[in-house]
């Protein structure tokens, strides 16, 4: 529970379009801030995760609906509500996440005169956009950056993209630690005898033999994540060997980024593709996998390779923004070209055939994530950032 507010407690507001962003990536930080003299308010659209934070009582919450897609009237309404809210509550600092909350929050903070405004870029949707949509997204990213005092990026490769595309004044851009949103909870993603037993149970539940090779995928079922390329590569390899299985966890996001019908049919009907949907404890599913695959077309800094690494599971990923930071090629996993089914198929075949490579890469991946990407380190980095200058001009 938060302690009584005093004059020396920093009043901070964290914003995201939807509450799941803050719950999924920033829980360790949100739990630590009230214990370090911060009075914290979360502002997002309504959602069960925000209700849970309200019941917990360690932070305050406020609901302002923000559309994820471009919606001029709804966006204007949200902007006006944010300006009024900021003026009424006299925050010392606001920190925004996700593109829409970043745009609206930074503009509202500027109009309301919030003395410190920080925005975190978790990735660039414009990388996968073309034509007018790309121009609009580029313009909104630049406007967000102009309204911020500090722009945090979650990976070195994202910093390079932001600089190369001239989205932000380089002097404003920073990266906390070695990158990621807020690191990995190493206690949660730790291999234990109990987790291994649960992993064996998951295999049995899906009819996967003990000696089978399990390829894993963790993420939204959307085109942008390269799910079609993964399913096609798996189907080709599975046709030549009957010990190969694909275990997928994550929500179906095809309503906003649809997969081809043939891909969806394969996910639902192939006898050795197992889609478990959203799960509460992903660690046991990672432990059931021999290696992960993330053939994404764009990222900021993907968490799945790091979560897998924490359990000693290597990842095959595409050499795109973010993935090149999450996977060290030939050291903690393998990198292949984006949208290259042949290279992806060859990499899956290689690891499926080489348990000694999987073990070597997995051990190195575990060491790397423990050394560089712990959530405790990133909590400390955020607190140091928040304890910076009380006011920034501009």
Buried (B, 14 or more C-beta within 10 A) or exposed (E): EBEEEEEEBBBBBBBBBBBBBBBBBBBBBBBBBBEBBBBBBBBBBEBEBBEEBBEEEBBBBBBBEBBEEEEEEBBEBBBBBBBEBBBEBEBBBBBBBBBBBBBBBBBBBBBBEBBBBBBBBBBBBBBBBEEEEBEEBBEBBBBBBBBBBBBBBBBBBBBEBBBEBEBBEEEBBBBBBBBBBBBBBBEBBBBEEEBBEBBBEBBEEBEBEEEBBBBBBBBBBBBBBBBBBBBBBBBBBBEEEEEBBBBBBBEBBBEEBEBBEEBBEBBEEBEBBBBBEEEEEBBBBBBBBBBBBBBBBBBBBBBBBBBBBBBBBBBBBBBBBBBBBBBBEEBBBBBBEBBBBEBBBBBBBBBBEEEEBBEBBBBBBBBBBBEBBBBBBBBBBBBEBBEEEEEBEE
